[in-house]
Amino acid sequence: MNGLLVIDKAAGMTSHDVVAMCRRILGERRVGHAGTLDPSATGVLVLGVGRATRLLRFVEDSDKEYVVTAAFGITTSTLDAEGEVVAENDTSSLTEEDVRSALTAFVGDIEQVPPMVSAVKVGGEPLYRKARRGEDVERAPRRVRVHELDLDSFEPGPRARATLRVRCARGTYVRSLVADVGDALAVGASVAILRRTRVGSFTETEAILISEVTPEALRPMETAVAGYPRRSVDEAGARALVHGKPLAPGGIDGVYAVYGPDGLLAMAEDREGEARSLCVLTQG
């Protein structure tokens, strides 16, 4: 059993909860996910089943899109509605134009400090474990890329809210982004509602509920890497890759998908004058 599942994750479930449930439903141990969603968040979670788990890192490298409701004037310990409120400010004077103007500074390559409740490791340990013990450690800012940050709607008032649409590269924390926008407006902000609407080419319109998971719902492994350049090899080239031997360079910049006579065979890249496999999708 090999393929992908595009799940519409419900609120209140961890990404690992979804994986565990799909393992039970499918009777398959090899199930993993690409890109963790917070328990309170909903939306697109891509799962790999069987050999398709080897392709999840390439899915995870894809851009992602979110719709997020920002609660201005409320700062929490986790940067979302799950945490303890640590500061409150009146936002009666905050205007839609103020928000639109602030958003422009957060498009492009920006510096971002990951939240304490995250899987980023410091000293070999995930930050969320330190947070559970009440620790607050210094985190180095990381460079991330926000392609688009648009204001969909704004509700003024003492506790103003805004709905934002975000398209970003891997490694971007929407919670930190919202908090930083709130800081830039000098009122603070946290995430009230977060939904992921797209991962790479996979959108919320095609996602299924956990209750709809069946072996027939699996998508072909090829869909995981549909956005990558493609190279075809003959039977001899396929055998070489399977046995870990390099091929002549494909003349393609970056990572590409290699197809043999029987379909998707491997992911590879040209290095030092030859093509080397990054993962091979042979039986096993």
Sequence and secondary structure as in RCSB ss.txt:
>XXXX:A:sequence
MNGLLVIDKAAGMTSHDVVAMCRRILGERRVGHAGTLDPSATGVLVLGVGRATRLLRFVEDSDKEYVVTAAFGIT
TSTLDAEGEVVAENDTSSLTEEDVRSALTAFVGDIEQVPPMVSAVKVGGEPLYRKARRGEDVERAPRRVRVHELD
LDSFEPGPRARATLRVRCARGTYVRSLVADVGDALAVGASVAILRRTRVGSFTETEAILISEVTPEALRPMETAV
AGYPRRSVDEAGARALVHGKPLAPGGIDGVYAVYGPDGLLAMAEDREGEARSLCVLTQG
>XXXX:A:secstr
  EEEEEEE TT  HHHHHHHHHHHHT S EEEES   TT EEEEEEEEGGGGGGHHHHHTS EEEEEEEEETEE
ETTSBTTS EEEE   TT  HHHHHHHHGGGSEEEEE   SSSS EETTEEHHHHHHTT       EEEEEEEEE
EEEEE STT EEEEEEEE TT  HHHHHHHHHHHTTS EEEEEEEEEEETTEEGGG B GGG  GGG B GGGGG
TTS EEE  HHHHHHHHTT  B     SS EEEEETTEEEEEEEEETTEEEEEEE    
